[in-house]
Amino acid sequence: MATLNYKTFTLGVEEEYMVLDPETRELKSHEQKIVHEGQKVIKDKVKAEMHQAVVEVGTDICADADEAWQDVAALRKTISDIAGGLGFAMGAAGTHPFSHWESQLITDHIRYNELVNELQEAARSNLIFGLHVHVGMENREMANHIANSTRYFLPHIYALSTNSPFWEGRLTGYKSFRTKVFDKFPRTGIPEAFDSIEAYENYVKLLVKTNCIDNAKKIWWDLRVHPFFNTVEFRICDIPLTVDETITIATLFQAVCARIYLLRSKNLNFIQYSRALLNENKWRASRYGIDGRMIDFGKEEEVNTRALLYELLDFIDPVIDHLGSRHRLAHIHKILENGTGADRQLKTFEETKNLVSVVDYIRQQFLAGV
């Protein structure tokens, strides 16, 4: 068998940060000041989002997990310094614990105006913060094959990222309420599998032709073959509190892709499950995070989510040394021990009975370990 080229599986990470008022701890519209100042330093690695209280950053194409860590850490530090100089603070959580979306300004930009005009309240209330991970692919056919197979693992990795237990001052009972907010958008959630890359592209063409969308970026699924790049883009996760968690999750996605590729090279395939079944696990992940049970569809029984995560680590073990990411994945054990971002937010709230303290904790974690 030819040696597999693990260098194909490059990483790109996009994070969405919340802009905070250091006094009130509310979300604060920064009128794109942070973006304008940021672009002087890091060019197009920082951009505006639909709501003015959000700043989005994206790394360069990174060869491996270590490079991605350096890039994300530098982005967080740069944005934090710029924000501080302008009288703002930064944080990373899937939702703000108590700010209300009604009081937040929308960025005046033709794309966002069109979106709000079409989606109305669903768009205006979509004040959430996510993590997107791009994994490089050798070609689009392989990207489609890997996207089909990695759908199964989306809920497991999402459970590790859960970081949005509060919404508008309320304890939601969910570990990730962010996806509940986003579900109001069309073309969201875990997609069905596509028989071929042509089938996917025909689907996109049909939607464009019939004026459902004007381009493929308005397909907001939990993962997609990227419309313009040769990547599989994973979009299901909440933005984690820390750089270490972000890179652990990015590395997990990369390793799952490489493992499916390795199976494919041996003419083996990972079994495909329907969207309807996968959504059962996604719901459990959003509700319980890593402390619930998920369905093992092979065994047709409920299994402790933590046990499934250990199984996932066993599944990817053959590829992680080739990817050079074993030391980064070790952080999963810390998440399993100390809890996800949601668990730690909830613990802070239990100890203080105060959502302002939760925001202070989110702020403090933004540069933890950097």
DANORPE-V987829 format. One record per residue. RES is the residue in three letters. SS is DSSP state (H for helix, E for strand, - for the rest). OMEGA is omega in whole degrees, -180 to 180 (none if undefined). Layout:
res=RES ss=SS omega=OMEGA
res=RES ss=SS omega=OMEGA
This chain:
res=MET ss=- omega=179
res=ALA ss=- omega=178
res=THR ss=- omega=179
res=LEU ss=- omega=179
res=ASN ss=- omega=-178
res=TYR ss=H omega=179
res=LYS ss=H omega=177
res=THR ss=H omega=-170
res=PHE ss=- omega=177
res=THR ss=- omega=-180
res=LEU ss=E omega=169
res=GLY ss=E omega=-176
res=VAL ss=E omega=174
res=GLU ss=E omega=179
res=GLU ss=E omega=176
res=GLU ss=E omega=-176
res=TYR ss=E omega=175
res=MET ss=E omega=177
res=VAL ss=E omega=-173
res=LEU ss=E omega=170
res=ASP ss=E omega=-175
res=PRO ss=- omega=-179
res=GLU ss=- omega=-174
res=THR ss=- omega=-175
res=ARG ss=- omega=175
res=GLU ss=- omega=167
res=LEU ss=E omega=-177
res=LYS ss=- omega=176
res=SER ss=- omega=-176
res=HIS ss=- omega=178
res=GLU ss=- omega=178
res=GLN ss=- omega=179
res=LYS ss=H omega=-179
res=ILE ss=H omega=180
res=VAL ss=H omega=-178
res=HIS ss=H omega=179
res=GLU ss=H omega=-179
res=GLY ss=H omega=-177
res=GLN ss=H omega=176
res=LYS ss=H omega=-175
res=VAL ss=H omega=-172
res=ILE ss=H omega=174
res=LYS ss=H omega=-173
res=ASP ss=H omega=176
res=LYS ss=H omega=175
res=VAL ss=E omega=177
res=LYS ss=E omega=180
res=ALA ss=E omega=173
res=GLU ss=- omega=-176
res=MET ss=- omega=177
res=HIS ss=E omega=-176
res=GLN ss=- omega=178
res=ALA ss=- omega=-178
res=VAL ss=E omega=171
res=VAL ss=E omega=179
res=GLU ss=E omega=175
res=VAL ss=E omega=177
res=GLY ss=E omega=-180
res=THR ss=- omega=165
res=ASP ss=- omega=172
res=ILE ss=- omega=-174
res=CYS ss=E omega=-178
res=ALA ss=- omega=-176
res=ASP ss=- omega=-176
res=ALA ss=H omega=-179
res=ASP ss=H omega=178
res=GLU ss=H omega=179
res=ALA ss=H omega=179
res=TRP ss=H omega=-180
res=GLN ss=H omega=-176
res=ASP ss=H omega=-180
res=VAL ss=H omega=179
res=ALA ss=H omega=-180
res=ALA ss=H omega=179
res=LEU ss=H omega=-180
res=ARG ss=H omega=-179
res=LYS ss=H omega=-179
res=THR ss=H omega=-178
res=ILE ss=H omega=179
res=SER ss=H omega=179
res=ASP ss=H omega=-180
res=ILE ss=H omega=-180
res=ALA ss=H omega=180
res=GLY ss=H omega=179
res=GLY ss=H omega=-179
res=LEU ss=- omega=178
res=GLY ss=- omega=177
res=PHE ss=E omega=171
res=ALA ss=E omega=-178
res=MET ss=E omega=175
res=GLY ss=E omega=178
res=ALA ss=- omega=173
res=ALA ss=- omega=-175
res=GLY ss=- omega=174
res=THR ss=- omega=173
res=HIS ss=- omega=-176
res=PRO ss=- omega=-176
res=PHE ss=- omega=180
res=SER ss=- omega=178
res=HIS ss=- omega=-178
res=TRP ss=H omega=-176
res=GLU ss=H omega=-176
res=SER ss=H omega=-177
res=GLN ss=- omega=-177
res=LEU ss=- omega=175
res=ILE ss=E omega=178
res=THR ss=- omega=-180
res=ASP ss=- omega=-178
res=HIS ss=- omega=-173
res=ILE ss=H omega=-178
res=ARG ss=H omega=-178
res=TYR ss=H omega=178
res=ASN ss=H omega=179
res=GLU ss=H omega=-179
res=LEU ss=H omega=180
res=VAL ss=H omega=179
res=ASN ss=H omega=-178
res=GLU ss=H omega=-171
res=LEU ss=H omega=174
res=GLN ss=- omega=-175
res=GLU ss=H omega=179
res=ALA ss=H omega=179
res=ALA ss=H omega=-177
res=ARG ss=H omega=-176
res=SER ss=- omega=-173
res=ASN ss=- omega=-175
res=LEU ss=- omega=-174
res=ILE ss=- omega=-171
res=PHE ss=- omega=-174
res=GLY ss=E omega=175
res=LEU ss=E omega=175
res=HIS ss=E omega=-180
res=VAL ss=E omega=176
res=HIS ss=E omega=174
res=VAL ss=E omega=-177
res=GLY ss=E omega=-179
res=MET ss=- omega=-179
res=GLU ss=- omega=176
res=ASN ss=- omega=-173
res=ARG ss=H omega=176
res=GLU ss=H omega=179
res=MET ss=H omega=178
res=ALA ss=H omega=-180
res=ASN ss=H omega=179
res=HIS ss=H omega=-177
res=ILE ss=H omega=177
res=ALA ss=H omega=179
res=ASN ss=H omega=-174
res=SER ss=H omega=-177
res=THR ss=H omega=177
res=ARG ss=H omega=-177
res=TYR ss=H omega=-173
res=PHE ss=H omega=-177
res=LEU ss=H omega=-178
res=PRO ss=H omega=-178
res=HIS ss=H omega=-177
res=ILE ss=H omega=176
res=TYR ss=H omega=180
res=ALA ss=H omega=179
res=LEU ss=H omega=-175
res=SER ss=H omega=-171
res=THR ss=- omega=-171
res=ASN ss=- omega=179
res=SER ss=E omega=-177
res=PRO ss=- omega=-177
res=PHE ss=E omega=176
res=TRP ss=E omega=176
res=GLU ss=- omega=175
res=GLY ss=- omega=-179
res=ARG ss=E omega=171
res=LEU ss=E omega=-170
res=THR ss=- omega=-172
res=GLY ss=- omega=177
res=TYR ss=- omega=171
res=LYS ss=- omega=175
res=SER ss=E omega=176
res=PHE ss=- omega=-178
res=ARG ss=H omega=-177
res=THR ss=H omega=177
res=LYS ss=H omega=178
res=VAL ss=H omega=-175
res=PHE ss=H omega=-180
res=ASP ss=- omega=-180
res=LYS ss=- omega=177
res=PHE ss=- omega=171
res=PRO ss=- omega=174
res=ARG ss=- omega=177
res=THR ss=E omega=176
res=GLY ss=E omega=-179
res=ILE ss=- omega=-179
res=PRO ss=- omega=168
res=GLU ss=- omega=174
res=ALA ss=- omega=176
res=PHE ss=- omega=-177
res=ASP ss=- omega=-177
res=SER ss=- omega=177
res=ILE ss=H omega=178
res=GLU ss=H omega=179
res=ALA ss=H omega=177
res=TYR ss=H omega=-178
res=GLU ss=H omega=176
res=ASN ss=H omega=176
res=TYR ss=H omega=180
res=VAL ss=H omega=-179
res=LYS ss=H omega=-180
res=LEU ss=H omega=179
res=LEU ss=H omega=178
res=VAL ss=H omega=-178
res=LYS ss=H omega=-176
res=THR ss=- omega=176
res=ASN ss=- omega=172
res=CYS ss=- omega=179
res=ILE ss=- omega=175
res=ASP ss=- omega=172
res=ASN ss=- omega=-171
res=ALA ss=H omega=179
res=LYS ss=H omega=176
res=LYS ss=H omega=169
res=ILE ss=- omega=-170
res=TRP ss=E omega=-178
res=TRP ss=E omega=178
res=ASP ss=- omega=166
res=LEU ss=E omega=179
res=ARG ss=E omega=165
res=VAL ss=E omega=-173
res=HIS ss=- omega=-176
res=PRO ss=- omega=-174
res=PHE ss=- omega=-178
res=PHE ss=- omega=172
res=ASN ss=- omega=178
res=THR ss=E omega=162
res=VAL ss=E omega=-177
res=GLU ss=E omega=180
res=PHE ss=E omega=-169
res=ARG ss=- omega=-170
res=ILE ss=- omega=-165
res=CYS ss=- omega=166
res=ASP ss=E omega=171
res=ILE ss=- omega=179
res=PRO ss=- omega=-180
res=LEU ss=- omega=-169
res=THR ss=- omega=176
res=VAL ss=H omega=-178
res=ASP ss=H omega=180
res=GLU ss=H omega=179
res=THR ss=H omega=-176
res=ILE ss=H omega=176
res=THR ss=H omega=-178
res=ILE ss=H omega=178
res=ALA ss=H omega=-179
res=THR ss=H omega=176
res=LEU ss=H omega=179
res=PHE ss=H omega=180
res=GLN ss=H omega=-177
res=ALA ss=H omega=179
res=VAL ss=H omega=178
res=CYS ss=H omega=-178
res=ALA ss=H omega=-179
res=ARG ss=H omega=178
res=ILE ss=H omega=178
res=TYR ss=H omega=178
res=LEU ss=H omega=177
res=LEU ss=H omega=-178
res=ARG ss=H omega=-178
res=SER ss=H omega=178
res=LYS ss=- omega=-178
res=ASN ss=- omega=176
res=LEU ss=- omega=179
res=ASN ss=- omega=176
res=PHE ss=- omega=-174
res=ILE ss=- omega=-179
res=GLN ss=- omega=175
res=TYR ss=- omega=-176
res=SER ss=- omega=176
res=ARG ss=H omega=-178
res=ALA ss=H omega=179
res=LEU ss=H omega=-178
res=LEU ss=H omega=-180
res=ASN ss=H omega=175
res=GLU ss=H omega=179
res=ASN ss=H omega=178
res=LYS ss=H omega=-180
res=TRP ss=H omega=-180
res=ARG ss=H omega=179
res=ALA ss=H omega=-178
res=SER ss=H omega=-178
res=ARG ss=H omega=-170
res=TYR ss=H omega=-177
res=GLY ss=H omega=-178
res=ILE ss=H omega=-175
res=ASP ss=H omega=180
res=GLY ss=- omega=176
res=ARG ss=E omega=175
res=MET ss=E omega=180
res=ILE ss=E omega=169
res=ASP ss=E omega=-172
res=PHE ss=- omega=176
res=GLY ss=- omega=-179
res=LYS ss=- omega=-175
res=GLU ss=- omega=175
res=GLU ss=E omega=177
res=GLU ss=E omega=179
res=VAL ss=E omega=175
res=ASN ss=E omega=-177
res=THR ss=H omega=179
res=ARG ss=H omega=178
res=ALA ss=H omega=178
res=LEU ss=H omega=178
res=LEU ss=H omega=175
res=TYR ss=H omega=176
res=GLU ss=H omega=178
res=LEU ss=H omega=178
res=LEU ss=H omega=176
res=ASP ss=H omega=-178
res=PHE ss=H omega=-176
res=ILE ss=H omega=-174
res=ASP ss=H omega=-178
res=PRO ss=H omega=-175
res=VAL ss=H omega=-167
res=ILE ss=H omega=176
res=ASP ss=H omega=176
res=HIS ss=H omega=-179
res=LEU ss=H omega=-179
res=GLY ss=- omega=-172
res=SER ss=- omega=-176
res=ARG ss=H omega=-177
res=HIS ss=H omega=179
res=ARG ss=H omega=-179
res=LEU ss=H omega=179
res=ALA ss=- omega=-179
res=HIS ss=H omega=178
res=ILE ss=H omega=-178
res=HIS ss=H omega=177
res=LYS ss=H omega=179
res=ILE ss=H omega=-180
res=LEU ss=H omega=-179
res=GLU ss=H omega=-173
res=ASN ss=H omega=-179
res=GLY ss=- omega=176
res=THR ss=- omega=176
res=GLY ss=H omega=-180
res=ALA ss=H omega=-179
res=ASP ss=H omega=-177
res=ARG ss=H omega=173
res=GLN ss=H omega=-178
res=LEU ss=H omega=178
res=LYS ss=H omega=178
res=THR ss=H omega=-180
res=PHE ss=H omega=178
res=GLU ss=H omega=-177
res=GLU ss=H omega=-172
res=THR ss=H omega=-174
res=LYS ss=- omega=-171
res=ASN ss=- omega=-178
res=LEU ss=H omega=175
res=VAL ss=H omega=178
res=SER ss=H omega=178
res=VAL ss=H omega=178
res=VAL ss=H omega=178
res=ASP ss=H omega=178
res=TYR ss=H omega=178
res=ILE ss=H omega=178
res=ARG ss=H omega=-174
res=GLN ss=H omega=-179
res=GLN ss=H omega=-172
res=PHE ss=- omega=-180
res=LEU ss=- omega=180
res=ALA ss=- omega=179
res=GLY ss=- omega=177
res=VAL ss=- omega=none
